[in-house]
Amino acid sequence: MARRIDVTGADGVRLAAWEFADPPKDGGEPERSPGVLLLHGLMGRSSHWAETARWLSERHRAVALDQRGHGRSEKPADGPFTREAYVADAEAVVEQLGLGPVTLIGHSMGALTAWQLAAKRPDLVRALVVCDMRASALGAASQREWEDWFKAWPVPFATLADVRKWFGEDDPWVERPSPARGEFFAEVMAERSDGWRPVFSRRQMLLSRATWVYEAHWDELSQVQCPTLVVRGLDGELGRAEAQEMVRVLPKGKYAEVVEAGHLVHYDQPGGWRTAIEPFLQETLTPLR
């Protein structure tokens, strides 16, 4: 089961976190096992981690966060949607929920937040999993492509089936049919009076993305002192050469890849994802005594 926990982030922003755990059979307090915080990527939400969180919760305290502007968390009209705000939010969640020293598992934007927090607060982070996020700058052309892509969305969608079909088949960015991608986007839609629309503001997503695409993030990556696993989908956005360079830059870096997975590694291939990261977690997440 998933239990909602309300947390206060930076600047008083209201955040929704979700703890995945079955209630103790004896009705008592749950055992405090090592904490894991799961951070979704741009446009994502905590529910995208549900399958991962459930198997993690068998041994660990697994919490997924809806980051500001996403899911059930607050979407302040004027932000801020800076890197500093996202990192401060994650820091607040770890401290308020007593998760530290925590293992951070981040996908895409969430992975960047995770390694920036690990660099900023090494005392709070014991291990890190970086999933399909580049350390290199993506540049202005990339941001313009996203602006054009958002404009191309045929919003509102008449039905969820239309959402799944467009993002899984008809979207010009889809090279081949991807039912998992369609399901991913169906989870971030809500029904309005005129049809199905995203639960996030596309304008805010562009503001958020603009805070990282123009700069490289190698320096912060090199400051991460904890054991770190860099994971890429074989057909994802993080290339093998860059991923291996990230591992080299990390003081305690390791590498893994998931075949037949695109950018949405944990969602495309949940079995391969678990196989890739579970040995690392077993090695680094021995229960605290």
C-alpha positions as CSV (number, residue, x, y, z in Angstrom):
1,M,0.0,0.0,0.0
2,A,1.0,3.6,-0.4
3,R,0.5,6.2,2.3
4,R,0.6,9.9,1.6
5,I,2.8,12.1,3.7
6,D,2.6,15.9,3.4
7,V,6.0,17.7,3.6
8,T,7.0,21.3,3.6
9,G,9.7,22.1,1.0
10,A,11.8,25.2,0.3
11,D,9.9,28.5,0.6
12,G,7.0,26.7,2.3
13,V,6.0,24.8,-0.9
14,R,3.6,22.0,0.0
15,L,5.0,18.6,-1.2
16,A,3.3,15.2,-1.4
17,A,5.4,12.2,-0.6
18,W,4.3,8.6,-0.7
19,E,5.6,5.8,1.5
20,F,5.2,2.3,0.1
21,A,4.9,-0.3,2.8
22,D,2.5,-2.9,4.1
23,P,1.3,-2.3,7.7
24,P,3.0,-4.4,10.4
25,K,1.2,-7.6,11.0
26,D,1.3,-7.1,14.7
27,G,-0.2,-3.7,14.5
28,G,2.9,-2.0,16.0
29,E,5.2,0.6,14.6
30,P,7.1,-0.3,11.4
31,E,10.8,-1.2,11.7
32,R,13.0,1.7,10.7
33,S,15.1,0.2,8.0
34,P,17.5,2.1,5.7
35,G,15.7,5.0,3.9
36,V,15.4,5.2,0.1
37,L,14.1,8.4,-1.6
38,L,12.9,8.0,-5.2
39,L,12.9,11.1,-7.4
40,H,11.0,11.1,-10.7
41,G,12.1,13.0,-13.9
42,L,10.5,16.0,-15.6
43,M,6.8,15.6,-16.1
44,G,6.8,12.5,-13.9
45,R,5.2,11.7,-10.6
46,S,5.8,9.4,-7.7
47,S,3.4,6.7,-9.0
48,H,5.9,6.0,-11.8
49,W,8.1,4.4,-9.1
50,A,5.3,2.2,-7.6
51,E,6.7,-1.2,-8.9
52,T,10.3,-0.3,-7.8
53,A,9.1,1.0,-4.4
54,R,7.1,-2.1,-3.7
55,W,10.0,-4.5,-4.0
56,L,12.3,-2.0,-2.2
57,S,9.8,-1.8,0.7
58,E,10.4,-5.5,1.5
59,R,13.7,-4.5,3.1
60,H,13.9,-0.7,3.1
61,R,11.8,2.3,3.9
62,A,10.8,3.4,0.4
63,V,9.5,6.9,-0.1
64,A,8.7,8.6,-3.5
65,L,8.3,12.3,-3.9
66,D,6.1,14.3,-6.2
67,Q,8.5,17.2,-6.9
68,R,7.3,20.8,-7.0
69,G,5.2,21.4,-10.1
70,H,4.4,17.7,-10.4
71,G,1.8,15.2,-9.3
72,R,0.0,16.2,-6.1
73,S,2.6,18.7,-4.9
74,E,2.1,22.4,-5.1
75,K,2.6,24.2,-8.4
76,P,3.4,27.8,-7.4
77,A,2.5,30.1,-10.4
78,D,5.8,31.9,-10.2
79,G,8.0,29.1,-9.0
80,P,10.8,29.2,-8.2
81,F,11.7,26.1,-10.3
82,T,15.5,26.5,-9.9
83,R,18.0,23.8,-9.2
84,E,18.5,25.2,-5.7
85,A,14.8,24.8,-5.0
86,Y,14.5,21.2,-6.2
87,V,17.6,20.2,-4.2
88,A,16.3,22.1,-1.1
89,D,13.0,20.3,-1.4
90,A,14.7,16.9,-1.5
91,E,16.9,17.9,1.4
92,A,13.8,18.9,3.4
93,V,12.1,15.6,2.7
94,V,15.1,13.6,3.9
95,E,15.3,15.6,7.1
96,Q,11.6,15.9,7.9
97,L,11.0,12.1,7.4
98,G,14.2,11.0,9.1
99,L,15.4,9.1,6.1
100,G,19.1,10.0,6.4
101,P,21.6,8.7,5.7
102,V,19.5,8.0,2.6
103,T,19.9,6.2,-0.7
104,L,18.7,8.4,-3.5
105,I,17.4,6.9,-6.7
106,G,16.7,9.4,-9.4
107,H,15.6,9.3,-13.0
108,S,16.5,12.0,-15.5
109,M,15.9,15.4,-13.8
110,G,15.4,13.6,-10.5
111,A,18.9,12.0,-10.9
112,L,20.4,15.5,-11.3
113,T,18.7,16.6,-8.1
114,A,19.9,13.5,-6.4
115,W,23.6,14.0,-7.2
116,Q,23.4,17.7,-6.5
117,L,22.0,16.9,-3.0
118,A,24.7,14.2,-2.5
119,A,27.4,16.8,-3.4
120,K,25.8,19.4,-1.1
121,R,25.1,17.2,1.9
122,P,27.3,14.2,1.9
123,D,26.2,13.6,5.6
124,L,22.7,12.9,4.4
125,V,23.4,10.5,1.5
126,R,24.8,7.0,1.8
127,A,24.4,5.8,-1.8
128,L,23.1,7.0,-5.2
129,V,21.5,5.6,-8.3
130,V,21.6,7.8,-11.4
131,C,19.2,6.7,-14.1
132,D,19.6,8.0,-17.7
133,M,20.7,11.6,-17.0
134,R,23.5,13.4,-18.8
135,A,26.1,15.5,-17.1
136,S,26.8,17.4,-20.3
137,A,25.1,20.6,-21.3
138,L,22.2,20.0,-23.8
139,G,22.1,23.5,-25.2
140,A,19.6,26.0,-26.6
141,A,18.6,23.8,-29.6
142,S,17.4,21.1,-27.2
143,Q,15.2,23.6,-25.3
144,R,13.7,24.9,-28.6
145,E,12.9,21.3,-29.6
146,W,11.0,20.9,-26.3
147,E,9.1,24.1,-26.8
148,D,8.0,22.9,-30.3
149,W,7.2,19.5,-29.0
150,F,4.9,20.8,-26.2
151,K,3.1,23.0,-28.8
152,A,2.4,19.8,-30.9
153,W,0.5,18.1,-28.2
154,P,-3.2,17.6,-29.3
155,V,-4.5,18.8,-26.0
156,P,-7.1,18.2,-24.7
157,F,-7.3,14.5,-25.4
158,A,-10.8,13.1,-25.7
159,T,-10.0,9.8,-23.8
160,L,-7.1,8.1,-22.0
161,A,-7.0,5.7,-24.9
162,D,-6.1,8.7,-27.1
163,V,-3.4,9.7,-24.7
164,R,-1.9,6.2,-24.8
165,K,-2.1,6.1,-28.6
166,W,-0.6,9.5,-29.2
167,F,2.4,9.2,-26.8
168,G,2.9,5.5,-27.6
169,E,2.5,5.7,-31.4
170,D,1.7,9.0,-33.0
171,D,4.0,11.4,-31.3
172,P,6.7,12.4,-33.8
173,W,9.4,11.7,-31.2
174,V,8.4,8.0,-31.1
175,E,10.7,6.0,-33.3
176,R,8.7,2.8,-32.9
177,P,5.5,1.9,-30.9
178,S,6.0,2.1,-27.2
179,P,3.0,1.0,-25.0
180,A,5.1,1.8,-21.9
181,R,5.5,5.4,-23.0
182,G,1.8,5.7,-23.6
183,E,1.1,4.4,-20.1
184,F,3.7,6.7,-18.6
185,F,1.9,9.7,-20.0
186,A,-1.6,8.4,-19.2
187,E,-0.5,8.5,-15.5
188,V,0.1,12.2,-15.7
189,M,-3.2,13.2,-17.2
190,A,-6.4,14.3,-15.4
191,E,-9.9,14.6,-16.7
192,R,-11.2,18.2,-17.0
193,S,-14.5,19.5,-18.4
194,D,-13.2,19.5,-21.9
195,G,-11.1,16.3,-21.9
196,W,-7.8,15.0,-20.5
197,R,-5.0,17.4,-19.8
198,P,-1.6,17.1,-18.1
199,V,-1.5,17.5,-14.3
200,F,1.5,19.9,-14.8
201,S,1.9,23.2,-16.6
202,R,4.0,22.8,-19.7
203,R,5.2,26.4,-19.2
204,Q,6.5,25.4,-15.8
205,M,8.2,22.3,-17.2
206,L,10.1,24.5,-19.6
207,L,11.1,26.9,-16.8
208,S,12.3,23.9,-14.8
209,R,14.2,22.4,-17.7
210,A,15.9,25.7,-18.5
211,T,17.7,25.6,-15.2
212,W,19.9,22.7,-16.2
213,V,20.1,22.3,-20.0
214,Y,22.5,25.2,-20.7
215,E,25.2,24.1,-18.3
216,A,27.2,21.0,-17.7
217,H,27.2,19.3,-14.3
218,W,30.5,17.4,-14.1
219,D,31.9,19.4,-11.2
220,E,29.0,18.5,-8.9
221,L,29.2,14.9,-10.0
222,S,32.9,14.7,-9.1
223,Q,32.0,16.0,-5.6
224,V,29.7,13.0,-4.9
225,Q,31.6,10.9,-2.3
226,C,29.2,8.0,-1.8
227,P,28.9,4.8,-3.8
228,T,27.1,5.7,-7.1
229,L,25.6,3.5,-9.8
230,V,25.1,5.1,-13.2
231,V,22.4,3.2,-15.2
232,R,21.4,3.8,-18.8
233,G,18.9,2.3,-21.1
234,L,20.5,0.9,-24.2
235,D,18.2,3.1,-26.3
236,G,18.0,6.0,-23.8
237,E,19.3,9.5,-23.9
238,L,22.5,8.8,-22.0
239,G,25.1,7.4,-24.4
240,R,27.5,4.6,-23.3
241,A,30.7,6.8,-23.6
242,E,29.3,9.6,-21.5
243,A,27.9,7.2,-18.9
244,Q,31.3,5.5,-18.6
245,E,33.0,9.0,-18.3
246,M,30.5,9.8,-15.5
247,V,31.6,6.6,-13.7
248,R,35.2,7.6,-14.2
249,V,34.6,11.1,-12.7
250,L,32.8,9.7,-9.7
251,P,35.1,8.8,-6.8
252,K,33.1,5.6,-6.2
253,G,31.2,5.0,-9.5
254,K,29.8,1.9,-11.0
255,Y,28.1,1.2,-14.3
256,A,25.0,-0.7,-15.5
257,E,22.8,-0.8,-18.5
258,V,19.4,-2.2,-19.3
259,V,18.8,-3.7,-22.8
260,E,15.7,-3.1,-24.7
261,A,15.0,0.0,-22.6
262,G,14.7,3.6,-23.7
263,H,14.8,6.7,-21.5
264,L,12.1,5.5,-19.2
265,V,14.3,2.6,-18.0
266,H,12.5,1.6,-14.8
267,Y,9.1,1.9,-16.6
268,D,10.1,0.3,-19.9
269,Q,11.9,-2.7,-18.5
270,P,11.1,-3.1,-14.7
271,G,12.6,-6.6,-14.6
272,G,15.8,-5.5,-16.2
273,W,15.9,-2.4,-14.1
274,R,15.6,-4.5,-10.9
275,T,18.3,-6.9,-12.1
276,A,20.6,-3.9,-12.8
277,I,20.3,-2.1,-9.5
278,E,19.4,-4.7,-6.9
279,P,23.0,-6.1,-6.4
280,F,24.3,-2.5,-5.9
281,L,21.5,-1.8,-3.3
282,Q,22.2,-5.1,-1.5
283,E,25.8,-4.1,-1.2
284,T,25.3,-0.6,0.0
285,L,22.0,-0.9,1.9
286,T,22.9,-3.3,4.7
287,P,20.5,-2.5,7.6
288,L,21.6,0.1,10.1
289,R,22.2,-1.1,13.6
